[in-house]
Amino acid sequence: MNAYELTRRIYAVDSWWQPVRHRFRRWSSYDPAGNTLLDYDKFVRVSGNTAVLAETPESGAIVRIWAASDVNRQVRMFQGGAGQPFLDAPLPALFDGSFNNRTMLHTGVDFNVTDEKHWPFVPPFTRIHRGAHVCRVPIPFRDGLRVEADLIANPRVGLFYHIDCLLADDVRGFDGRFCYRDFTVRQAEAIHANPLAFYADELLGARRLPLQGRGDRVTLLRANGAGMVRRLAYRLTDVSLEHLHDLRLTISYGDRPPSFHTPVSLLYCAAFELHAFRSRALGYEDGVFTFQFPIPFRDGITIALESVTGRTFGVEGEALLLDREPPADALLLHSHSAFDVGPDPRRYVFANMPDAAGRYVGMVFSCKPYQQEDNEIITVDGEVVARGTGREDYFNMAWGFKEHCEPDHGCPVQSGEWPWQDLQCGHGYYSAYRLHFNESIPFRHSFEAAFEKDHDPGKIGHGWASTAFLYLTRPQPANAIPEDWRSWARLG
């Protein structure tokens, strides 16, 4: 786990099916009193004018920093109990491209490809978008980490933040230096320009198989033995938006029940409207639905589209299939679909694996009416490892959802520029996605992820629907969404 390898994996879908060799932990400004409006300026501890934002005695790497509001403060990072920081910089420099590695970085750095002084805190690894500060630059540390920041007098609101870390299971051979041996910005820029692009080196040995059929159930692909499906791209005919709600994409391993089962409209952020978008794993553009989650299989696979109401539809497109047997420990793609109506103060559980091992890699989520102040709580093997500061913060946004799309997150559909103005009259909605690459969340025995609810009896027609994506060590039946899941979206 060195910085070079982690940087190259920032948008690498193939890391998802690989076996788990780390643990996940987040530090955040979550308010322990549970008040979602006060999820700022909550720290590990405060000493004088210094706040500790994150602290661990273990080795690992920071893989995501998200921040909002009053970020204008100095930040220092220490490793291994050192008295001097290895990074000492204004916090905005981690996001805005002004980082100077000559003066702000105090550890071994190898620039044998470039002498760019702002590397590695450069776009698109970093960005600021309408108040949301996101840094994807991996920051390795060895034998402990402490992140400090200066307090500021009379803040306007305070600092909202997440610091997501991978913690190493085995540090033998671990490179804890802040060391980069390649300049991968060009590749990252190409991925941002076209996240759905499939590069030639990824296609070596892949067979292109036609997808074609008509009926109320169409088998897209059936294969025996072992292999890996790399990509599905298909068009649908005689399908309206309402029909998309009835269609289910299913994936079954061997002769087992489906392990992946979700409505097509929910999968492609089309619970309310169908808009074009491109992410690294999912996209819709010019009438083509693309699915790029890698799907290893060991004893056969069946991928199908079926209409739960018996409507006839047509499909045409292609699949990419690698006939090579995946590693014996390759993880298998699963889904967990859920929906809920309210108002109801109970948590909205969007993933629940009570007896499983693997990793959580993201979700698509739709909501009506517009709500944002619902914090995520992620529990791994019975222990809470992450708490959020607002639902839009989980989706790498801030101060509400905004229509935009990136390889790892986005909001393809939103009802207006500031939809929260429609809260009390039951209008306003959005659909969003978040994919976890380096910051995927491994679990060994159980996993649960839920959103708290910003419970307000005065709001009309609460509704949530989602599909979570997980890779597991063994096939399990998917949690399928009921046929009437769309009823909540029409409330109010």
N, C-alpha and C positions, 0 to 999 in steps of 0.2 A: 504494500500500500504506500506508494510514493506519489508525489505531486504530479509527476509526468503521467503515470498510468491513470490516476483519477481524473486528470484534465481530459484525457482522450475518451473517457467514459461518460462525460457530462450528458451526452445525448445518445448513448449507445444502448439500444434496446436489447442487445445480446447479453448484457450484464444481468438482465432480469431472470433468465432461466438458469443461471449458474448457481451452484450451491452457496449457502450462506456461510460467511466466515467473519462476520462482524456483528456488532450490536448497535442499536440506534438510541440516541438520547437527545432531547431538546431542552434548552433553557429558554425561558420566555418571560415576558412581563405580565403574564396572567395574574389576575387579582385572586388571591386565595379565598377571599370572601365571596367570590362568585358574582361580583358585580361587573357585567360586561362593559359598562361605560367607564370603568376605572382600571382597565387592563393596560396601564402604563406606569412607568417608574416603579415597578416592582422588581427588586434585585435579589441576588443570593444573599448579599449583606451590604451594608454601607459603613464606611469608616471615614470620618471627616468629610472631605470633599470628593471622596472616591467611592464609586459603586462597583461591586463585582457582579458582572453580568452572567458569567459561566465559570464553573470550576470543577475539575475532576483530577484524580491522581493517575488516571489510566492514560494509555497511548491511543492515538487515533487521528482523526482529521475532521476539521470543520468543513462541511460540504454545502452549507447554505446559510447565508445571513440575510434576514429580512428586517427592515426597519421602516418606521414612519414617524411623522411629527418632528419633535425637536431632536434632530440628529447632529446638530452643530456642537460637538464636544470631542475632546481628544480621547482616543482609545488606545490601549496597550495590551499586548498579548505576551504571556510568559509561558515557558514550558520547562518541565523537569525541576521545578522549584528554584529556577534561576532568579537572581536578584535584578537582572537587567532584562527588559523586554526584547523579544526578537522582532516585534513589530510595534512601532510607535507612530501614529498618524492621526490626523483629523478623521473622524468617522465618515464624513462625506467622501473622502478620498477613496474609500473602498467601493464606491458606487459611481462616481461622476467622471472618472478618467483622469483625475489630477494626481493620482498616486505617484510618488517618486521613490523608486526602489534604491536610489543612491543614498537617500537621507532617512527614509522611513522604515527600511528593512535592515535588520542587524543580525544576519545569519548567513550561512553559506548559500550562495545562489550561483547557478551555472548558466551563463548566457552564451553558449557556444554557437547558437543559431542567430540570435539577434541581440543587439545592445539597447533595445527599446527601454527607456528608463521607466515607463509607466507599466510595463509588464510585471505581474500578470493581471493586474486589476484594470482590464480594458474591456470595452464592449466587443462582442455581445455577451461575454461572461458576466458583465455587470451592466446595470441599467437603472434609470430612474424614470418612472412613468406615472404621472399624475399623483405624486405623493408617495408612491411605493418604491422603496429602495431595495434592490435585489442583487446579491452577490453570489455567484455560483462557483467562484474560484476555490478549489480545494486547498486547505491550509493544514498540512500535517503537523503533529506534535508528538513528542516522545516523553514518557514518564511524567505526564501531568500537563494540565492546561489551566491557566487563569486568564480571564478576559476582564479588564478593568476599563472604566470610562469615568471621565470627570463629571461631577454634577454641575448643573448650571443654575444660576439664581433666577427665580421667577419665571419658570418655563411657561410657555403659552398653554401647552397641554401636557407635555411630558414625552418620554421616549417609549414607543411601542417597539418591541423587538422579538425576534426568534433567532436562536443560534442552534442549528442542527448539526449533530456530530455523528460520525461512525466511530465506534470504539473497537479496537482490535482485539480479537480473541487470542491471537498468537503473534507476538511482536518479534519473533525470530525472523531475521531478514527484513524487518520493517525499517524503512527509510524515513526517519522523522525530520529530516532537513527540509527546509522550504526551498526545494531544488527543482528547477524545470529544465529539461534537456531538449525540448522541442518547442516550436512555436506553432500552435494549433489554431490560431485565430482565423486563418483562411478557411479551414474546414468548418469552424463554428459559423463563420459568416455565410458559407454556402448552405449550411443546414438551416439557418434562419431565413435565407432567401427562398428556400424550397424544402421545408421539413419532410415532405413526402418523397423526395428524390431517393431512388434506390441506386446505389453506386455499383459499378461493374464488378469490383472485387467482392461484393456481397452476393453476386449472382453466379459466381463460378460454380459449375456443377448443378445448377438449379434447372429443373424442367418447368416449362410453361405449359400449363394444362388449361384447356378451354372450360369456361363455366357457362352452361347454357341449359335452359329448361323452362317448363311452364306447368302450372298447376297450383294447388293450394299448399303443396310441399315440394321443394326442389332441393335435391342433394347437390350441393356445390362441389364437394370433393369426398371421395371415399378411397382410402388406401389401406393396404395390409402391411404387416410387419412394422418396421421402425423408420423414422425419418423426421423431417421438420418442415412444416408449412411456414414460408417466409412472408407471404403477401397474398391478400385477396383484393381484387379490384373488380367491381361489378356495377352494371346499370340495372335498374328495375323498370319494367314497363307495366302500364295499366295500374299504376300505384299512385294514389293521392296521399296527401299528408295524413289524412285520417286513417288510410290503409297502413301507413308506416307504423302507427300505434299498434296495429294487430299483428304485424310481422315479428317473428322471433328469430334471432340468429342463435343457433345451437351448435355446440361442439361436444362430441362424445368420444371417449377413449375406449377402444375395443368394443365390446357389446354392452357397455355400462350405460346407465342413464346419463343425460347431458351434465357435463361439468361446467359448461358455459351456456347461459340461457338468459337472453335479455331482449327487450323490444328494440327494433332497429331505430325508431325515432328517438328513444332515450339514449341509445348508444352514440348517435350522431348529433346530440344537442338539439334535437328537433321536437321537443315536447310541445312547443308553441309555434315555432316557425322553423323553416329549413333554410339556413344560411350557409354560404361557402365558408370553409375554414380548413386550415392545414396544421396538423401537429405531427410529431414524429411517429405516432402510432395510429392515429385516426385522422380521416379527412373526408370532406365532400366538396367536389368542385366539378362544374360542367356536367352535372348529372351522374358522376362516378363516385361511388362509395368506396373508400380505401380502408383496409384493415391491415396494419403492419405489426401487430403483436406477434413475435415468433412463437410457434406452437410445436414444441417437441412432442413426439409420441413414440411409444415402445411396442404396442401390440395392436396397431390399427387405429384408424381415426375416421370419423364421419362428421362433416360440417354441412349444415343444412339451413335453409330458410323455410319457415312454415307459417301459415296464417292460422291464427287461433279461431278465426270466424269462418274459415272455409272459403275465403275469396280467392279467386284465381289471379295469378300474377306471372310475369315473365322475368327471366334473369339472363344476362349475358355478360361475359367478362373473362378474366383469367386468374389462375392461381400460380404461385411459384412454389415448387416442392423440391426439397433436397432429400435424395434417397439415402444419404449417409446416416448411419445410426448415431443418434445423439449420445453423449456420455451417459453412463449408467446413473449418475446422480443428477441429471438434468431435471429441473423443476417443470411442472405442468401447469398450463394456463387454466385459471378458473375465474368465475364471476360470482358476485353476490349482489343481486338486485333487490331493491327495497322501495317501499313507498309508505307514506303516512299522511293522515289528515288530522286537523285539529280544529280549534285550539286545544292543546294538550300539553301539560308541563313536563311530560316524560321526555327523555332524550330520544333523538332520532338516531338509531343504530344503522349505519350504512355498510358495515362489514362485521361479520361475526363468525369466527372459526374456533369453536370450543375445543376441538381435538384435532389439531393439524400443525404442520411445520411448513415453513416456506417464507415468502416475503410479500408484502403489500406494495403495489407499484402505482396506484393512482385510482382516479374515479372520474365519472361524469355525473353532473348534478343539475337538477332543475327545481325551481322554486316559484311558487305563487301564493300570496302576494309577495312583493319584494321584501326580503329580510336579509340582514347582513351581520347583526351582532349575535351570532351563535358560535360559540367557541368549540373547536374540536377537542376531543379527549381520546387519546390512543393508548390502549392497554395491551401490553405484550407479556405473555406468560404470567398473567395475574398482576403485573406491575404497571402503573401509569408511567409512560416514557415521554409523553408529549401533551402539552396543553396549548391551546391557541389563544388568540386575542381578538377574534372576529372572523366570520366565515370568509369574507373577502381577503383577509390576510392569508388564510390557508391557500387561497388560489393566487397568491403572489400579487395581489392588488392592495389598494388602500383607499379609505374614504369612499367606499362604494364600488360596485362593479362597473366596468367600462368595456365597451365592445373593442376587443383587440385579440390577436392570436399570436402565440409564440410556440416554439417546438414543445415546451413543457407545460404550458398553461394558457388559458384564454377564456374569453366570454363571447362566443359567436352570436348569441342572441340576447338582446336586452330591450325592454320596452321603454325607450326614451332615454334622453341624456341623464336625467336625474330621477329615476323611477321611484325612489323612496318617497317622493312627494305624494304618491298615490296610495301610501300604506293604509290609511284609515278607510278608504273607500273600496278596498279589496282588489285593486288593480296593481299593475306592475309585476313583472316577472323577468326571469333570466335563466339561461342555461350556461354552464361553465364546465371546464375540465382542468384537471391537474395530473401530471405524470411525474413520478418520482424516478429519477435516474440514479445518480450517486446516492441520493438520500432515500432510497427504498428502505422499507422497514422490515427487518427480518424477525421471525418468531420461531420458537422451537416446540412449543406445546399448545399455545392458544393465542388468538388475536381478536381484539374488538376495537372498532373505531366508531365514534358517535359524535354528533353535534348536540350541544346543549340547545335549549329552545329559549328564545327571547319571548317569554310567555306574556301576552297582553290580551285579555279577553275582549278588548275593544276592536281588535283586528278581525277581519272577516276572511274566511276561506283559506286558512293556513293549508299549505300543501307542499310536500317534498317527494321527489322521486330520484333514484340514483342507481348507478351500477358501479361497483368497486371491482378492481382488477387485482388478482392475486396469483402467484405461482406457488404450487404446493408440491410436496414430495411424492404424494400418491393421489390417484383420482378420487374425488368425492363429488356427490351430487350437488348441483348448483342450487342456490336459493332463488327460485323463480318468482317473478312478480305476478300478481293475480291478473286475470283477464281484464278486470274493470279498473285497472290502475289509473286510467286517464280521468276518472270521475272527479278527482280532487281539483284538476286544473280548470274545471268549469264552475267551481264554487264561487260565489260572490259576484 
